[in-house]
Amino acid sequence: MAKDKDHKGHSADLRTPPMDGGGMSTGVAIIGFILCFLAGGAVMWGYDSHRLKTAGGIMADSSSSGSTGAKWADSDSPIPVTSEDPVWGNRNAPVTIVTFSDFQCPFCSRVEPTLDQVKTTYGKDKVRIVWKNQPLPFHDKAKPAAEAAQTVFALKGSDAFWTFHDTAFKNQAQLSPESYEKWAVASGVDLAAFKAAYATHKAAKKVEEDSQIGNKVGANGTPAFRINGVELSGAQPFDKFKETIDKELGKAEAKIKAGTPKDKIYVAMSSENFKAAPAKKGEEEEEEKEDTKTVWRVPVNGSPIYGKTDAPVTIIEFSDFQCPYCKRVGPQMQKIKETYGDKVRIVWKHEPLPFHPRAEPAAELAIEARTQKGDKGFWDAHDKLFESQPKLDDADLEKVASDMGLDMAKVKAAIKDKKHKKDIDADMEMGEDVAASGTPHFFVNGRRLVGAQPFEKFQKIIDEEVAKFEAQKGKVAAKDYYASIMKDAKGAPEPEKKVAPPVPAGDAYKGGKDAKVVIQQWSDFQCPFCSRVEPTINEIEKTYGDKVKIVWRDKPLPMHPNAPGAAEAGREAMKQKGPGGFWKMHKKMFENQQKLAREDLDGYAKEIGLDMDKWKAAMDNHVHKAAVDADDKAGTEIGISGTPAFLVNGYYVSGAQPFPKFKKLIDKAMNEAK
C-alpha cells in the first residue's frame, strides 16, 4: 500500500504518550515520517576526547578533554562505535546509548532535555552517549550542520562537539554557515582552522558512514536510539529511557561479575540484544499497535469551533502556526469538512512549541482576531497564517491583520503584551493532561491520532464514530452526545507525590515566609538544566508573589566537580548578607556557569561585597559542607537523584519543565491548602 510517509510521524513534533498496556507509545507508532522511528543503533562508547585522532581525514587537537589518548573500537558490535565518534560518558560505562539524530529535526531537539535528564540521573560512569549523524533528506540544512559539528569534533574533540551540539539545538532556526562559524568559535575551535577544514567537506565521509550504519540497523528516522542494542524510537519521555537503562544496568552488572571485561561489555550486550530483537513487522501490523481506541477526556471549553455544535463527531486539534506539519495536514482537514459536512466539528487548541519562536505571537493574533470578529475571524486568521508560513515575523503578522481589517492597534498590543497568554496556557495545560506533547495532535471523539496523517486514517475513525452515534439515536440528543462520551473518558493521571521533608531554617527562600504553598527546589549551580529552569522560577515568583515560598535546596551532583564549592559559596553569601546576598551570588554563578572554580568564586564574593577574611575562612574550612550534604541527603531519601527537581507541597516535578506544568500543580496545591 503506497502511502505518503511525510504525512506521518514527523508531524507529531515530540515525545509521545505510552499506550495503556505499555509497549510502543502511540505517537511513536504513528510518527512514521522518517522521524521518530526504528532507532538504529550506533552505540558509541567511550568518551576519550584527550586524543589525537583523525575523523574523515581531519586531525584532531589533542587538547580536547576525555579519559585517555588511546584509540579504541567496539567494531564487533552490530552497532559499531569507535573513538571516531563524539561521546559523552566513560569508556567502560555499562550502558551505551547510541543516538541517531538530525540537527534540523524538531523531534531531535525536543528529546534533548530528556537526554540531559539521563546524564544527570546516571552520570558518566553508568551511561555513555554516542552520537551518530542521520541527516534526513527532506531537511536541507541537516547535512551541512552535521558536517560542521563533525568538523568541530575532529578539530577539538568531544567536549567541543557537545558544546556545538547544544548551541545548534537551542538555535535550530538559525542553521547556516555563518552560525556554524560562530558556534565553532564558541566551542573553542580556531576560526581559520574551522573554515579551512569545513571547506574540504572531509567530514562528509563520516556523516555518510553514520547514516549507512543507521540504515543498516533500521534507524532510518530520527531521533532513534539503541540502548546496549535495544531499540527505542522517537522523542520518548524520560521514564521510557529509564525503564530500559535500569534493565540494562542490571544485566550488565551481572555479566561483569561473571567475568566479562568492562571494556567488552557493550559488544557483548549489544550483540545479545540485537539478536534477541523481534523481527520487523509490516507497516500494516505496526499501525495496528497505534492506540486509537482509548477515549481521552478533552473538553471543548470555549475554544474556536468550525462546524455545528451538535455534530456527532468532534475533532479537537492541538496545533502550532509555525509547525510545518500542522500546515501540511491542512488539505486533510479541508477534505474532512467537504466529505462530512455537518457531521463533524473541528475545535482548535493552541500548542505553540518552545522551539518555534513565532508560534506564540501568531497565536496571539489568531485569538485577537476571534475577539474582534468571532469564530469566523479566528478561522480566517488561521487560514491566512498558514498561507503566510514560514513568514511569521511582526511585519507578516501585521499584513495578515491588515488584510482582515482588524484593529491594528489592538493587534499590536495583544502581541506585544501577550494579552491572550492565559488562554494559550490553558490549552497547553490541557495538552499536558492528555499527553498531547507534539503537533499536530488530534482527538476524534476523544480517540488519539498523532501527526499529519493521511485522510484515510481520519476517515476510518470518523466512520466508526458516526456509526456509533447512529446506533444510539434517540438515547442521547445530538447536542449532548460529545459530553456523554467525555463523561466516561480517560482523564489526566494524578500527579506524582512525595513526602515533603521539613524546610531547614537556614535555607534561602524567596516569596512569602508563611505562604501555604511551598516549592522546594533541589538544584546544582553547575547543572545546565538548573540554569535553564531559572526563567520559569522567575515567572512563578512574578505570577504568585507572596502566595508561594520558593526554597533553594542544594544537590551538587557527583559529575559536576565545582558544584559543591558553589553550593558552599551561596551559603556563605547567605550567612554574611542574608537572603539578598544569597540571591546575588546565585545570579552571578548561574550567569557564569562555566567559571565556578575557587578563584572565580572569590571574584564573585568581592563583587557582591562580602568580607573576604570571613569568606576565605569559611571556604577553606568547608564550614557549610554539612548543611549542603544535609540538603543533598534529604532529596536522596525521597527518591530525588537528578537536578533540577521540585516539590510543590509534595507534588513532584522532575526537570526543567515549562511554566504551565508548575502552574497546574501550584493552583492545585493552593486550592487544597484553603
Sequence and secondary structure as in RCSB ss.txt:
>XXXX:A:sequence
MAKDKDHKGHSADLRTPPMDGGGMSTGVAIIGFILCFLAGGAVMWGYDSHRLKTAGGIMADSSSSGSTGAKWADS
DSPIPVTSEDPVWGNRNAPVTIVTFSDFQCPFCSRVEPTLDQVKTTYGKDKVRIVWKNQPLPFHDKAKPAAEAAQ
TVFALKGSDAFWTFHDTAFKNQAQLSPESYEKWAVASGVDLAAFKAAYATHKAAKKVEEDSQIGNKVGANGTPAF
RINGVELSGAQPFDKFKETIDKELGKAEAKIKAGTPKDKIYVAMSSENFKAAPAKKGEEEEEEKEDTKTVWRVPV
NGSPIYGKTDAPVTIIEFSDFQCPYCKRVGPQMQKIKETYGDKVRIVWKHEPLPFHPRAEPAAELAIEARTQKGD
KGFWDAHDKLFESQPKLDDADLEKVASDMGLDMAKVKAAIKDKKHKKDIDADMEMGEDVAASGTPHFFVNGRRLV
GAQPFEKFQKIIDEEVAKFEAQKGKVAAKDYYASIMKDAKGAPEPEKKVAPPVPAGDAYKGGKDAKVVIQQWSDF
QCPFCSRVEPTINEIEKTYGDKVKIVWRDKPLPMHPNAPGAAEAGREAMKQKGPGGFWKMHKKMFENQQKLARED
LDGYAKEIGLDMDKWKAAMDNHVHKAAVDADDKAGTEIGISGTPAFLVNGYYVSGAQPFPKFKKLIDKAMNEAK
>XXXX:A:secstr
    GGGSGGGG S     TTSSS HHHHH TTTTS             SS  EETTEE  TTS SS S   EET
TSSS EETTS EES TT SEEEEEEE TT HHHHHHHHHHHHHHHHH TTTEEEEEEE   TT TTHHHHHHHHH
HHHHHH HHHHHHHHHHHHHTGGG SHHHHHHHHHHTT  HHHHHHHHHHTTHHHHHHHHHHHHHHTT  SSSEE
EETTEEEESS  HHHHHHHHHHHHHHHHHHHHTT  GGGHHHHHHHHHHHHS     HHHHHHTS  SSBB    
TT  EES TT SEEEEEEE TT HHHHHTHHHHHHHHHHHGGGEEEEEEE   TT TTHHHHHHHHHHHHHHHHH
HHHHHHHHHHHHHTT  SHHHHHHHHHHHT  HHHHHHHHHHTTTHHHHHHHHHHHHHTT  SSSEEEETTEEEE
SS  HHHHHHHHHHHHHHHHHTTTTS HHHHHHHHHHTSB      B       TTS EEE TT SEEEEEEE T
T HHHHHHHHHHHHHHHHHGGGEEEEEEE   TT TTHHHHHHHHHHHHHHHHHHHHHHHHHHHHHTTT  SHHH
HHHHHHHTT  HHHHHHHHHTTTTHHHHHHHHHHHHHTT  SSSEEEETTEEEESS  HHHHHHHHHHHHHHH 
